[in-house]
């Protein structure tokens, strides 16, 4: 089963918000990437107000196909 390294840039531009970040994660597809982010407690404040934007950011994320087997999950997150 193919997996991808996602680089998700989800900055919400000023003056709309001060929330945003850059997240790297491994997932099989966009739906799994959304599930991983939705399950992460540290993103709940952002999701409450701007969660409707996250799928768009996942779809447009940089995605790199991985050649080895890796476990799905969030690798690193920089968030404000």
N, C-alpha and C positions, 0 to 999 in steps of 0.2 A: 504494500500500500504506500503510495507516494505521500510525502509530507513536505511542507514548505516552511521556510523561515519568513515570517511576516515582520515588516518594519512599519508600524502604524504610527503616523503623525496625526494627532487629533487636537491640535491647537484650535481654540475658539478665539477668533481675533478680537482684540480690544476695539471698541469699548463694550462689546457684548458680554465678555467674560474674562476672568483671570485664570480660568481652568485650561489645562492642556497638558500635553506631554508627548513623549516618544516611547513607544513600547515595542519590544521585540518578543516574539513568541513563536512557537512551533505548533502547527495545526495541519490537519488533512485538507481542510477547505474553509471557506469564509464562514459557514455556519458553525463549525467547531471553534473558530477564532472568536466569534461573537459569544458563544457559550462560555469559553474560558474567561473572557473579560467580564461577562455578566455575573459570573460566580465569584469574582474577586471582590472581597469586602472593601478594600481600599479605594475602589472606583465608584462606590455607591453614591457618594455626594455628587460627583460629576454626572453620573448616569441619571440622577433625579431630575436635573435641569437640562442636560444636553445629551441624554442617552439616545435620542432619536437621530443624532448625527453619527453615532459610532459605526453603524453598518456601512454608511457611505465611505467612511475613512478606512474600513477594512477592505472594501471592494477596491479602492484606489491605492491601497498600500503597496509598497514594494514587496514582491514575493519571489523568493529564490528557492528553486527545487533542491531538496536535499538528496544526496546520493546514498546515504546510510540510514539505518533505522534509528529514529530518535523518539523519545517519549514526548507527547504533546504537553504543552504548558507554557507559562509565561517565563521568559528568561530574564528580562530586565525591564524595569519601568522607571522613567523619570517623569514625575508628575508635579504640577503646581496646584 
